[in-house]
Amino acid sequence: MKVMAQMGMVMNLDKCIGCHTCSVTCKQAWTNRAGVEYVWFNNVETRPGQGYPRRHEDQEKWKGGWELNKKGRLVLKAGGRFKKLMTIFASPVQPELKDYYEPWTYDYETLVNAPLGDDFPVARPKSLITGKDTKITWSANWDDNLGGTTELGHLDPIVEKVRRESEDKIKFEFEQTFMFYLPRICEHCLNPSCVASCPSGAIYKREEDGIVLVDQDRCRGWRQCITGCPYKKIYFNHKSGKAEKCTFCYPRIEQGLPTVCSETCVGRLRYLGLFLYDADGVTEAASTLDDKDLYEAQLDLLLDPNDPAVIRAAREQGIADDWMDAARRSPVYALAKTYRVALPLHPEYRTMPMVWYVPPLSPIVDLLSEQGHDAEDHGNLFGAIDALRIPVEYLAEMFTAGDTEVISDVLRKLAAMRAYMRGITLGREPDESIPASVGMTEESMYAMYRLMAIAKYEDRYVIPKAHMEQAHDLEELGCSLDFEDGPGMYESGPFGEASGRPAPVAVETFQALKQRQTSDVPASEEALRGRVNLLNWDGNGAPPGMFPERSPEDDS
């Protein structure tokens, strides 16, 4: 048994309100620069929907992840070394820009500076790739809030599969439609197919905490990693010619701070913590024959941090005691393994993903309320799970490789917790039969409630700091910003990019942000001359053109 540590994340989908704050803050921190205009390390999809890039879950087309060959051995779905060598200069099995979307801005210059006339000026959309006029046809969030689902919902790969099995299971009439939000980042898998796909060996998994990074010095831009990743969470920077991906905000993690997307999440739905797993068992678990058994196989990989044998083996592997303590207090371990309410995303890809999800229950409550029932009564909740507006089959295809029993068990636990706590809140005697009906004790159900509903900051984020003796190993070899004109590579400016330009330009550096946000002195008039990006303005100074000039008559 080789014990290793893995930073993991759990997201409670019942709490996601689709505000996209996580996406915007991640964009500002990591991909707000030239070459990655179309890139969203974090995005929030409305399901059902095609996702971003569109139909990324269709592995019959994109060939992402792993599969078992005739001998039962794991092989890349896109082919082994020989096939990759044959297609190294032309890899057609990957999304094009149209599958992501062509990023755009608007011609604000014409709108703002147009001369006085009878016609109202128009800010035409301009491509951030070519700088030319463009027609907006698609974006990273095109399906938001069921936008167009009645017409395009059938293109969701999961809807297609469920419909093939039961034609009447999913319909898109208004009164029957359903939706929930699905935030997505890189899964930082235990068995990452992107690492195995890279001909240059540029993608690696950090031994210290399992975060998957791209070594920009070794990356040659072959883009085989994009094909290999079934979640399509690796992107190509068309300016640097390098691959980039979510870094799990490792500079923050090393300081014991949560990722930017977690820190800024309005719904407080994200949990961060440590998993301990048996590295020697990863290949065997990923080689499980039946797709429906992959969830249990992945759970078996996760080790109990309270087990004396695990503690002894962890010490032999050099895992520090404070990291072991963090693993024992880990909220992600509790939700995934102890309470078994968090599930991995598409375990059938056999990558062993380490970002887990608590499936949504809320629509069942809405349905019961609309029908005039007591929506919090456990008898009503249990009876309605099979008639959930979000079909159990849809959730199963997403989180358990089609095993509806696992999904139903999770939903029953969530429903039991809601009914049990409602009774306590109303001053009734606790009903011990409710937790017993889902195989839990009253104590464990209350502990699960505290973690999922009212957990404090330090309970949601249990992140051990990196040790000084690891400093050399944790050097920023994989920083996706290490190239010409990236943050930190050019002069600091007071406001960064000029809004409205049709050509892609790099935004200001982190140093510039720090200067503006910490300085008490307004920027000079000369420095502020020209257009101002109001999204990044801190309020210091009044650049010419922002407000009308005062005339002498105004002062009299």
C-alpha positions in Angstrom: 0.0 0.0 0.0 1.4 3.3 -1.1 -0.4 6.1 0.7 -0.5 9.4 -1.2 -2.4 12.7 -0.5 -4.8 14.3 -3.0 -6.4 17.7 -2.8 -10.1 17.3 -3.7 -13.2 19.3 -4.0 -16.9 18.6 -3.4 -19.7 20.8 -4.8 -23.2 20.7 -3.4 -25.4 21.3 -6.5 -28.5 22.1 -4.4 -26.8 25.4 -3.4 -25.6 26.6 -6.9 -27.7 29.6 -8.1 -25.9 29.9 -11.4 -24.5 33.4 -10.7 -21.2 32.6 -12.4 -19.1 34.5 -9.9 -16.7 31.6 -9.7 -16.2 31.7 -13.5 -15.7 35.5 -13.6 -13.2 35.5 -10.7 -11.3 32.6 -12.2 -11.2 34.4 -15.5 -9.8 37.5 -13.9 -7.2 35.6 -12.0 -6.0 33.1 -14.7 -7.2 33.7 -18.2 -7.8 37.4 -18.6 -5.1 37.9 -21.2 -4.3 37.4 -24.9 -4.3 33.9 -26.3 -6.9 32.5 -24.0 -9.9 34.8 -24.7 -12.1 31.8 -25.2 -10.8 29.8 -22.2 -12.8 29.3 -19.0 -10.9 27.1 -16.4 -14.1 27.3 -14.4 -17.5 27.4 -16.1 -21.1 26.8 -14.9 -23.3 24.8 -17.3 -27.1 24.6 -17.2 -28.2 21.0 -17.5 -29.7 19.7 -19.6 -27.6 21.4 -22.2 -24.7 20.9 -24.6 -22.1 22.2 -22.2 -18.7 23.8 -23.0 -17.2 22.9 -25.4 -20.5 21.8 -26.9 -21.2 18.1 -26.5 -18.0 17.4 -24.7 -19.5 14.3 -23.1 -19.8 12.6 -26.5 -16.7 10.3 -26.2 -17.8 8.3 -29.3 -16.8 11.5 -31.2 -14.0 13.0 -29.1 -12.4 9.8 -27.9 -11.5 11.1 -24.4 -10.6 9.1 -21.3 -9.8 5.4 -21.1 -11.3 2.1 -22.1 -10.6 -1.6 -21.7 -9.1 -3.5 -24.6 -10.0 -7.2 -25.4 -7.5 -8.3 -22.8 -9.1 -6.2 -20.1 -6.2 -3.7 -20.0 -6.6 0.0 -19.8 -5.8 1.8 -23.0 -6.5 5.4 -24.1 -9.7 5.7 -26.1 -7.9 7.9 -28.6 -5.2 5.3 -29.3 -1.8 4.4 -28.0 1.7 5.6 -28.9 1.8 4.4 -32.4 -1.5 6.1 -33.3 -0.5 9.3 -31.6 2.8 9.3 -33.6 0.8 8.9 -36.8 -1.5 11.8 -36.0 1.0 14.0 -34.1 1.0 16.8 -36.8 -2.7 16.6 -37.4 -5.1 15.6 -34.7 -8.6 16.0 -35.9 -10.2 14.4 -32.8 -10.6 17.6 -30.8 -13.0 20.5 -30.5 -12.5 23.5 -32.9 -13.0 27.1 -32.0 -16.6 26.9 -33.1 -17.2 24.2 -30.5 -15.9 26.5 -27.7 -17.1 29.8 -29.2 -15.4 32.7 -31.0 -14.8 35.3 -28.2 -16.0 38.8 -29.0 -16.1 42.3 -27.7 -18.0 45.3 -29.0 -16.9 48.3 -31.0 -17.4 50.8 -28.1 -15.1 53.3 -29.9 -17.7 53.9 -32.6 -20.5 54.1 -30.0 -18.7 56.6 -27.7 -17.0 58.8 -30.3 -19.7 58.9 -33.1 -20.5 62.4 -34.1 -23.9 63.9 -33.3 -26.5 62.8 -35.9 -30.0 61.6 -36.5 -29.1 57.9 -36.2 -28.2 56.1 -33.0 -24.7 54.6 -33.2 -24.3 50.8 -32.9 -21.5 48.9 -31.2 -21.0 46.0 -33.5 -19.6 42.7 -32.2 -15.9 42.3 -33.0 -14.0 39.0 -32.9 -11.2 38.9 -30.3 -9.4 36.5 -32.5 -9.5 38.3 -35.9 -10.5 41.8 -34.9 -13.2 41.7 -37.7 -17.0 42.0 -37.5 -18.5 38.7 -36.3 -21.9 37.2 -35.8 -22.6 35.9 -32.3 -23.9 32.3 -32.7 -22.6 30.4 -29.6 -20.9 31.0 -26.3 -19.6 29.2 -23.2 -23.0 29.8 -21.5 -25.4 29.6 -24.4 -27.8 27.1 -22.5 -28.0 29.3 -19.4 -31.3 29.0 -17.6 -32.8 26.7 -20.2 -32.1 29.2 -23.0 -33.0 27.4 -26.1 -33.4 24.0 -24.4 -36.8 23.4 -25.9 -35.1 23.5 -29.4 -31.6 22.2 -28.6 -32.1 20.1 -25.5 -32.1 16.9 -27.5 -28.5 17.6 -28.4 -27.4 16.9 -24.9 -25.5 13.6 -25.1 -27.0 12.3 -21.8 -30.5 13.2 -23.0 -29.8 11.3 -26.2 -28.8 8.2 -24.3 -31.6 8.3 -21.8 -34.1 8.9 -24.6 -32.8 5.9 -26.5 -33.5 3.7 -23.4 -36.9 5.3 -22.6 -38.4 7.6 -25.2 -40.9 9.2 -22.8 -38.5 9.8 -19.9 -37.3 13.3 -20.8 -39.5 15.8 -22.5 -39.1 19.5 -23.0 -42.6 20.8 -22.7 -42.6 23.8 -20.4 -44.5 22.1 -17.6 -42.2 19.1 -17.6 -38.8 20.7 -18.2 -36.1 20.7 -15.6 -32.7 22.2 -15.0 -29.8 22.5 -12.5 -26.5 24.1 -12.6 -23.2 22.2 -13.0 -20.0 24.1 -12.2 -17.0 22.4 -13.8 -13.2 22.6 -13.3 -10.3 20.3 -14.1 -10.9 17.0 -12.2 -7.2 16.6 -11.2 -7.8 12.8 -11.7 -6.0 10.0 -10.0 -5.6 8.3 -13.4 -5.4 11.3 -15.7 -5.6 10.5 -19.4 -4.2 13.9 -20.3 -0.9 13.0 -18.7 -0.8 9.7 -20.6 -1.6 11.4 -23.9 1.1 14.1 -23.8 4.0 13.1 -26.2 6.3 15.7 -24.5 5.7 14.5 -21.0 4.8 18.1 -20.1 1.8 17.3 -18.0 2.4 15.9 -14.6 0.7 15.1 -11.3 2.3 16.6 -8.3 3.4 14.0 -5.8 2.8 16.3 -2.8 -0.9 17.0 -3.3 -2.0 15.4 -6.6 -2.6 18.7 -8.5 -2.2 18.2 -12.3 -0.1 20.9 -14.0 1.5 21.7 -17.4 5.2 22.3 -17.6 5.3 25.3 -20.0 9.0 24.7 -20.8 8.4 21.2 -22.0 5.0 21.7 -23.7 5.4 21.7 -27.5 1.7 22.3 -28.3 0.9 18.9 -29.8 -2.6 19.2 -28.3 -2.9 15.5 -27.8 -3.9 16.3 -24.2 -7.0 18.1 -25.4 -8.0 14.9 -27.2 -7.2 12.7 -24.2 -9.1 14.7 -21.6 -12.8 13.5 -21.6 -13.9 16.6 -19.6 -12.2 18.9 -22.2 -10.6 21.0 -19.5 -7.3 21.5 -21.2 -7.0 24.4 -23.6 -4.6 25.7 -26.3 -3.2 29.2 -26.0 -3.1 30.3 -29.6 -0.5 33.0 -28.7 2.0 31.1 -26.8 1.4 27.8 -28.6 1.2 26.0 -25.2 -1.5 24.0 -23.4 -3.1 25.5 -20.3 -5.4 24.2 -17.7 -6.9 24.8 -14.2 -4.1 24.9 -11.7 -6.3 24.3 -8.6 -4.9 27.7 -7.6 -1.9 25.9 -6.2 -0.1 29.1 -5.1 -3.1 29.7 -2.7 -3.4 26.0 -1.7 0.3 26.0 -0.7 -0.5 28.9 1.7 -3.5 27.1 3.1 -6.0 29.3 1.2 -9.0 28.0 -0.9 -9.1 28.3 -4.6 -10.4 31.6 -6.1 -13.6 29.9 -7.3 -14.2 28.5 -3.8 -13.4 31.7 -2.0 -15.8 33.8 -4.1 -18.6 31.3 -4.3 -21.9 33.0 -3.4 -23.7 29.9 -2.5 -20.9 28.5 -0.4 -21.3 25.2 -2.2 -17.7 24.2 -2.5 -15.6 22.2 0.0 -11.9 21.6 -0.1 -9.9 19.0 1.7 -7.5 16.1 1.5 -8.1 12.5 0.4 -5.7 9.8 1.2 -5.6 7.1 -1.4 -3.7 3.9 -2.3 -1.6 4.7 -5.4 -0.8 1.1 -5.9 -4.5 0.3 -6.5 -5.3 3.0 -9.0 -4.8 1.0 -12.2 -6.6 -2.0 -10.8 -9.6 0.2 -9.8 -9.7 1.9 -13.1 -9.7 -1.5 -14.9 -12.9 -2.6 -13.2 -14.9 -4.5 -15.9 -18.4 -3.2 -15.2 -18.8 0.6 -15.6 -21.4 0.6 -12.8 -18.8 -0.8 -10.4 -16.3 2.0 -11.0 -17.9 4.3 -8.3 -17.4 1.7 -5.6 -13.9 0.9 -6.9 -13.0 4.5 -6.6 -14.4 4.7 -3.1 -12.3 1.7 -2.1 -9.2 3.6 -3.2 -9.9 6.3 -0.6 -8.2 5.4 2.7 -9.4 5.9 6.2 -7.1 8.5 7.9 -8.0 7.1 11.3 -6.9 3.5 10.4 -3.6 2.7 12.3 -2.3 0.8 9.3 -2.9 3.8 7.1 -1.3 6.2 9.6 1.8 4.0 9.8 2.1 3.7 6.0 1.6 7.4 5.6 4.4 8.2 8.0 6.7 5.8 6.0 5.8 7.7 2.9 6.8 11.0 4.5 3.3 12.5 4.9 3.5 15.0 7.8 1.4 14.7 10.9 -0.4 18.0 10.3 -1.4 16.7 6.8 -2.8 13.6 8.5 -4.7 15.7 10.9 -6.1 17.7 7.9 -7.1 14.4 6.3 -9.0 13.4 9.4 -10.9 16.7 9.4 -11.4 16.7 5.6 -14.9 17.7 4.6 -14.5 16.1 1.2 -13.7 12.7 2.7 -16.7 13.0 5.0 -19.1 13.8 2.1 -17.7 11.2 -0.3 -16.8 8.3 1.9 -18.3 8.7 5.4 -21.8 9.9 4.4 -21.6 8.7 0.8 -23.6 11.6 -0.6 -20.9 13.1 -3.0 -20.4 11.3 -6.3 -17.6 11.6 -9.0 -18.4 13.1 -12.4 -18.6 10.4 -15.2 -16.7 7.6 -13.5 -17.1 5.6 -16.7 -14.2 7.7 -18.2 -12.0 5.7 -15.8 -9.8 8.7 -14.9 -10.8 8.5 -11.2 -11.9 12.2 -11.0 -11.2 14.0 -7.7 -13.9 16.7 -8.0 -17.1 15.2 -6.6 -20.7 16.4 -6.6 -23.7 16.2 -4.3 -26.7 15.7 -6.7 -29.6 18.2 -6.6 -32.7 17.5 -4.6 -34.5 20.9 -4.7 -36.9 20.3 -7.7 -38.6 17.5 -5.8 -39.6 19.9 -3.1 -40.9 22.4 -5.7 -42.9 19.7 -7.3 -44.6 18.5 -4.1 -45.3 22.1 -3.0 -47.0 22.9 -6.4 -49.2 19.8 -5.9 -50.3 21.0 -2.4 -48.4 18.4 -0.4 -46.2 18.9 2.6 -42.9 19.1 0.7 -40.8 18.5 3.8 -42.6 15.3 5.1 -40.2 12.4 4.7 -43.0 10.1 3.6 -43.9 12.4 0.7 -40.2 13.0 -0.1 -39.3 9.3 -0.3 -42.4 8.5 -2.4 -41.7 11.3 -4.9 -38.0 10.5 -5.6 -38.9 8.1 -8.4 -41.0 10.9 -10.0 -38.4 13.5 -9.5 -38.6 16.3 -12.1 -34.9 15.8 -12.8 -35.0 12.1 -13.9 -33.0 9.8 -11.8 -31.7 8.2 -15.0 -30.2 11.5 -16.1 -28.4 12.0 -12.8 -27.2 8.4 -12.9 -25.7 8.8 -16.4 -23.8 11.8 -15.1 -22.5 10.5 -11.7 -22.8 6.8 -11.5 -22.4 5.4 -15.0 -26.1 4.7 -15.1 -26.6 3.0 -11.7 -29.9 4.5 -10.6 -29.8 2.7 -7.2 -26.8 4.7 -6.0 -28.5 8.0 -7.0 -31.7 7.0 -5.3 -29.9 6.2 -2.1 -28.1 9.5 -2.1 -31.4 11.4 -2.7 -33.1 9.5 0.1 -30.4 10.5 2.5 -30.7 14.2 1.5 -34.5 14.0 1.8 -34.2 12.3 5.2 -31.9 15.0 6.4 -34.3 17.7 5.3 -37.3 16.0 6.9 -35.4 15.2 10.1 -34.0 18.7 10.6 -37.4 20.3 9.8 -39.0 18.4 12.7 -36.3 19.7 15.1 -36.6 23.2 13.8 -40.3 23.2 14.4 -39.7 22.1 18.0 -40.9 18.5 17.7 -39.2 15.5 19.2 -36.5 14.1 16.9 -37.9 11.2 14.9 -35.1 8.5 15.0 -36.9 6.4 12.5 -36.1 8.9 9.7 -32.2 8.5 9.8 -32.7 4.8 10.5 -34.6 4.4 7.3 -31.5 5.4 5.3 -29.0 3.5 7.4 -27.8 6.5 9.5 -27.9 7.4 13.2 -29.3 10.6 14.6 -25.8 11.8 15.5 -24.4 11.2 12.0 -27.4 12.8 10.3 -27.0 15.9 12.5 -23.3 16.0 11.8 -24.0 15.7 8.0 -26.5 18.6 8.3 -24.0 20.8 10.0 -21.4 20.2 7.3 -23.8 20.6 4.4 -26.0 23.4 5.7 -24.3 25.6 8.3 -20.6 24.7 8.1 -18.2 27.6 9.0 -15.3 28.7 6.8 -12.7 26.5 8.6 -15.0 23.5 8.3 -15.5 23.9 4.6 -11.9 24.5 3.8 -9.4 22.2 5.5 -6.2 22.9 3.6 -2.8 22.0 5.1 0.0 24.4 4.3 3.0 23.3 2.2 6.2 22.6 4.2 9.4 24.6 3.8 11.3 21.3 3.1 9.0 20.9 0.0 9.8 24.3 -1.4 12.1 23.0 -4.1 9.5 20.4 -5.2 6.8 22.9 -5.3 8.6 25.4 -7.5 6.3 27.0 -10.1 7.4 24.7 -12.9 3.9 24.4 -14.2 2.8 28.0 -14.1 0.5 28.6 -17.1 1.3 32.3 -17.1 5.1 31.9 -17.8 5.4 33.3 -21.3 6.0 36.6 -23.1 3.4 39.3 -22.3 1.9 37.2 -19.5 1.1 38.6 -16.1 4.4 39.8 -14.6 6.1 39.9 -18.0 5.5 43.5 -19.0 5.2 46.9 -17.5 2.7 47.8 -15.0 -0.1 50.1 -16.1 -2.7 52.0 -14.1 -5.7 50.4 -15.7 -4.6 47.6 -18.0 -6.4 46.9 -21.2 -8.4 49.5 -23.0 -12.0 48.3 -23.3 -13.6 48.2 -26.7 -10.5 47.5 -28.8 -11.3 44.7 -31.3 -7.8 43.2 -31.2 -6.8 40.8 -28.4 -4.6 42.5 -25.8 -3.1 41.4 -22.5 -4.5 42.7 -19.2 -2.6 44.2 -16.4 -0.3 42.3 -14.2 -0.9 41.1 -10.7 1.7 43.7 -9.6 -0.4 46.4 -11.2 -3.5 45.2 -9.4 -1.6 45.2 -6.1 -0.3 48.7 -6.7 -3.8 50.1 -7.5 -5.5 48.3 -4.6 -3.0 49.2 -1.9 -2.0 52.7 -2.9 -3.6 55.7 -1.2 -2.4 58.1 -3.9 -4.6 58.6 -7.0 -2.9 57.8 -10.3 -1.6 60.8 -12.3 -3.8 62.6 -14.9 -1.3 61.6 -17.6 -1.3 57.9 -16.6 -5.1 57.9 -16.7 -5.4 59.5 -20.1 -7.4 57.4 -22.5 -10.0 54.8 -22.1 -10.6 53.2 -18.7 -11.7 49.6 -18.0 -14.3 50.3 -15.3 -14.4 46.6 -14.4 -10.8 46.9 -13.1 -11.0 50.5 -11.8 -10.5 51.0 -8.1 -11.9 54.5 -7.9 -8.6 56.4 -7.4 -8.5 59.5 -9.6 -10.9 60.8 -12.2 -9.6 60.2 -15.7 -10.4 62.8 -18.4 -13.5 61.9 -20.3 -15.1 59.9 -17.4 -17.1 63.0 -16.2 -18.1 66.2 -18.1 -15.6 69.1 -17.9 -16.8 71.8 -15.5 -17.1 75.2 -17.1 -16.4 78.5 -15.3 -20.2 79.2 -15.4 -20.8 76.0 -13.3 -18.6 77.4 -10.5 -20.4 80.8 -10.5 
